[in-house]
C-alpha cells in the first residue's frame, strides 16, 4: 500500500481489471465532513439527469426494461441514489428529474418531492414508493422487478464463489439479456492504517482511581455517546475525536510523557454522574473534558470541529497551564479516607536488645522511598519537591 507515515487514509475503489483496485491517498482535511465529501465524490454516477426535452426519448429507449425515477427539488444526485444505481446496474436504469421540469412532473402526477417511481417495463403500471428514503427499504421496493447484483454492497459479506460471478437475475419485464449486465461496482471505502487507540475505561472504580482521587493529576476524558443508529452525526464526531486525540497523544508521547487520555463509554455508570455534575450534554452527545482532581479544576472542549489541529490547540493550552478553568465539584472527588488510613500506619520499629547491641545488630523494617519524575511539559505551581534538611541529614539513630 506504500504506507510511509501514520495515520494514513486511503480511498479504495474498483479498477477496470478484476483484482486491481484503484488506491488513492487522501490529502484533505481531517474533518468528518471533508472525508465524507471526498468519499462520496468518488462514487460512480450512473444516474441520468433528465429534462423535459429528453424525458420521452429516455422512456422509449429499451421500453421493455425496468426504470427508476427520483423526482426531487434538489439539483445534485445523492450518494443514496448513486449507490442504488450501482447495485442494480444492468437491471434497472436510474434517472433524476427536477421539480421544475413541468411536463415530466405532470405526466406522472407528482405532487410532492422527493417521490420515487418504479417503471417495471412494457405496458405495466408505474409503482410509487411510499416508504422512507433509506437504502434497505428502497432496495426491497426495487426487488419487485430485479435482484441486486451479487457484488453489490448489500452482498459484500457473502463469500465470493464462482456462482457469485454470474450475471444478476432479471425480471420477466427486463429486455436486456444477462450478457449485457456489466459487473456491479463497489462504492469506495476508506482504509485507516494503525490508528492509535485511547485507553477505554468502562469501570467506575478504575475511572475514579485514575482521575478523581484526591492526588490525581490531569486526565483528558472523551465521554462517548450512546451507540444509537439514529444519531449518525454523534457517532461520526466521536470517531473523528478519538482519531485526533490518539494522534495528538502519540505525537507528544514520542518526545516526553504527557498526561493520560481516556475514552469513557456510556456503560460506565460514572459517565452519567460526570455529565450531570458538570451540566454537560446528554448521553447521545460527545463531550471532551480535562480534569485535575488534585488542583480541583476542569475545563471543557467547546468546539464543534474535532480535527487534529483543533484538538491539539486545546491540548496545548492545557499543557502550558493557560486559559480559564472551572472549579471541579467536590462531589466528583472520591473519598480519600483509604489513603488517609494508609498514612496513619505505625511507623517502622527499631528493635534493640537489652545489652545495647552494636549498630550491625539493629533490625529495621524496609523503608519505602518514592521517586517522582518532573516533566517540563506541564507546570503546576505546587508540585515542587520539599527542600532537604541538610543540617540533620546525618544525625545518628
N, C-alpha and C positions, 0 to 999 in steps of 0.2 A: 504493500500500500504506500510505500515511500514516506513513512512517518518520520519526521525529523524533530518534532517537539510535542510537548504535551501541555494541555489537551489539544487535540486536532479534531476538527469537524469536517466530515466529507459528505457529499451528496452522491448517491449511487443510483443510477438509472439504467434500464436495459439498453444494450447496444444493438446494432443491426445483426450481429452474429451471435448465435446462441452460446452462452457461457462466457461471453466477453462484455461485461457491463462497462458503461461509461462512468468513470470516477472523477469527480471534480472537487477541488479544495474550496471550502467556504472561507472567504476572507472578509466577510462583512462584520457588522456589529454583533456583539454577543447578547443582544437583547432578544427577548422571545419573539416579538413581532417581526423583527428583521429576519430571524431564522425561518419563521413560518412563511413569510413572504417569499424568501428565496426558494424554499422547497416547493411551494405552490406554483411558483413561476416556471418550474421545471416539469410540471405535469403536462404531457402532450394534450393538445386540444383537438378533439375530433368532433366538436360541436359546430354545426353550421349556423351562422348568424344570418337570419333571413329578413328581407324587407318585402313590402307588398309586391314590388315588381318581379321578384324571383320566387315568390311563395308558391304559385300554381305550378310552375315548372318543376320545383323540387318535389311537390306532391306526386306529380305524374311520373317522375323518374323511379323506375323499379316499383311500379304501383302495387305489385303483389307482396312486397317486403314490408316488414314492420318498421314503424317510425314512432319516435317520441318527440314531443314538442313542449318546451317550457315557455309559457307566456309570462313575461316579467316586466317590471318597471325599472330594472337595473340594466346598465349598459355593459357591464363586464360579465364574463362567464365564470360562474363559481367553480371552486375546486370540486364540490359535490357532483355537479353535472358532468364535469370532465371525467371524474372517476367512474361514474356510471357508464359513460360513453366508451371508456376503455374496457370495462367489464363485459359489455355486450357488443364489442367491436366485431363487425361482420354479421351480426344477427339483427341488430336494431340500429337504424340511423337516427342521430340526435340533431335537434335544431333548437334555436332560441329565437324568440320573436319579442320585440319591444312593444309596450302598450301603445306607442304612438303609430304603429302600423295598423291603421284602422280597418283596412279591408280584411286582413288576416284575422284580426280580433273579432270582427263581425261575422265572418264565415263560421267560426266555432262558437259564437255567442258567449265569449269570455267577458265576465263582469267583475272579476277580482283578480288581483295579482299578488303573489305568483299562482298560476294554475298549470298543472302538469297533465298533459293529454297523451294517451297511447293510441296509435292507429295500428290495429292488428294486420292490416293489409287487405288488398282486394276491395270487396264490397262490404266488409264487416264494419259495424258501427264503431265510432271512436269511444274510448273509455276514459273517463275523467277521474283522476286520483284525488281522493278526499282526505288523505292522512297527513301526518306531519312530514315536513321536508327533511327527512333523515334517510341515510343511505340504506339501512337494512329494510325498512318498510317500503321504500320506493323500489328497491330491487325485487322484493317479493311481488309487488304490483306488476313489474315488467316480466316476471317469470310466467305470466299467463300466456305469453306468446313465444318466449325463448328462454333458454337456460344461460346463465353467465358462463363466460369462458373458464375452463378449468384452471388456468393460470392466473385468474383474477385475484385481487386482494382477499376476497372472501374465501377463497380456496387455498390460501397460502399455507395453512397449517397441515394440509394433506401431503403425504409423501409423493414425490414426483416419480411416477412409473411410466412405463411405455404407454399405458392406457391414457394417462393424463395428457399425452401429446395429440390425442385425437381431436378433430375439429369439434367446436361446440355444437350441441344439439340445436336444431332449429324447429320452429313450429310448422304446421301444415300450411300456414299462410306465407311463409318465407319463400321468396322466389329463388334466392341465390343457392347454389349447390355448396356442399361442405368444402369443396376445393377452393371456393372463393372466400372462405373465412380466414383472414390473416390471424396470426398468433397474437393473443392479447398482450397488452403492455402493462407492466407493473407501474404503479405510482412510485416516484422516487422515495427513498428513505434516508434518514440521517444516521451516521455512524459516529459515535464519540469514543475515542480510544483512551482507556485508563483514566477516567475522571477520578479525581481524589474524592474520597468519601468522608463525611463528617462522622464523628462518633455518635451513635444513636443511643439515647438514654430513655428506656421505657419503664424504669423502676423509680418510684418516688424516693426511696431511701438513698439510691445512688445519686440522684439529682441533688437532693438536699446536702449530702455529704460533700459533693464536689463543688457546689456553687452557693449554697445558702447556709453553710456552717459559719459560726462567728469569725473564724480565721480564714475563710475562703477569699481568694483574690478574684481578679476579673475573669468572667466567663462570658462568652458570646453564645446566645441561645437562639436557635431558629425554631419557633413554635409552629409546627406543621399543621396544615388544615386537614379536616376530615377527608378520607378517600371517597369523595362523593362525585359520581359521574355527572351530576347536574351542575357541578362547579368546575368546568374545564379550565377557566382562566386562573382560578386559585391554584389548581394543580400545576399549570404551566409556570406560574410565578414561583411556586415552591421549587420546581425543578431548576429554574434559572438561578434562583437564590442559592440553592445548595451547590450548584456548579461554581458560582462566583466565590462563595465563601471557601469552598475547597481549594480553588485556585489561589486565593489570597493567602490562606494558611500555609499551603505548600510552598509558596514563594518565600514567605518570611521565615519558615522553619528551616529552610536550607541555609540561611545565614545565621540567625540567632533564634533562641527559643522565644515563642510567642504564647500568650495566654490561650487556653483551650477553646475550641469551637465545638458545640454540641447541637445535635438536632433532637427535638423533643416531640415525639408523636402524640396524637390525641389520646392514645390508650394509657399514657402516663397520667394518673389522677392529678398530679401536681400541675400539669399544664393548665387545667381549668382554674385551679387556685391562683396561679400566677396571673392569668388573664383577668380574673375578677379583681384581684388586689391592685393591679396596675391600671385597671379600667381600659384594657386593650380590646381589640375587635373580637368577635365571636369565633367559635371553633371552626367555622368554614373559611376563615381568612388566615393568611400567613402573617406572622409577626416575627421581627428580629429585634432582640434587645441585648444590651450589655448590662451585667450586674456585678457589683462588688460588695459582697456582704461585709467584709472587714471594714471598708470605708463607708458602708451603708448608703450607697448611691446606685442609681440605674439610669440608663438612657435608651431611647427608642430610635430605631431606624424609621424615619418618617417618609422616605422617598418612595415613589412608585416605580422607579427604574431599578431593576435588580442586576444590572450589568456589572461586569468585573470592575470597571473604573469607578462606578458609583459606590459599590460596596467597599472597595479599597480606600476610597477617600474618607468614608465614615470610620473605618478601622484606624486609619492614620490619625484622625482627630483623637481617638481614644488612646492610642499609643503615646501621643505627645501630651496627654493629660490636659487637653484643651476642651473648650465647648461647655455648654450648660449641662448640668446633671440634676436629677431629681432625687429626693430622699426616698430610700428604699423602705417600704413599710416594715415595721418591726415584726408584723405577723408572718412575714416570709422567712425570717431568720430563725433557724431551728434552735431548739433549746440546747444550750451549751452546758447543761448540768453534768453530762457524762464526762466532758473534758475537764470540768472543774474538779470532779471527783478524782480524776487521774492526778491532778496537781496536789491533792492532799494526801497522797500515799506517804507512808512512813519513810523517812529519809534512810539511806543506807547506814547500817550499823557497823561500827568498828569494834571488833572483839579483841580484847587484850586479857591475857591470863593474869592471875594474881601475882605472879613472880616478875611482873614488868618485863614481858618478853621484848626481845630485840625487834627493831622495825621489820626485819625479814619474816618474823613470825606473825605479823599482823594479817588477819584475814578480812577482806573487804569485798562487798558485792560490786560487780562491774558498774561503772558509771557510764550512762549513755551520753554521748556527745552528738549534738545536732549541728550539721553543717548546712549553711544556706548559700545559695549562689545568687548573686545580684546581677541582673542584666540591665544594660543601659537602654533597653527597648522601652520599658515602661518605668517612669519615675514616680514614686509615691513618697510623699514627704515624710511619713512616719516609719519607713522601713529601714532606716539606718541602724546598723548594729550598735549595741551599747558599748561605751568605752571600757577598756580593760583596766582594772585596778592594779597598776604595776607595783604599787607600794607594798601590797600584801600578797603578791603573786607567789612568793617563795616562802611563805610562812610555814613553820613546821607543824606537823599534826599534833 
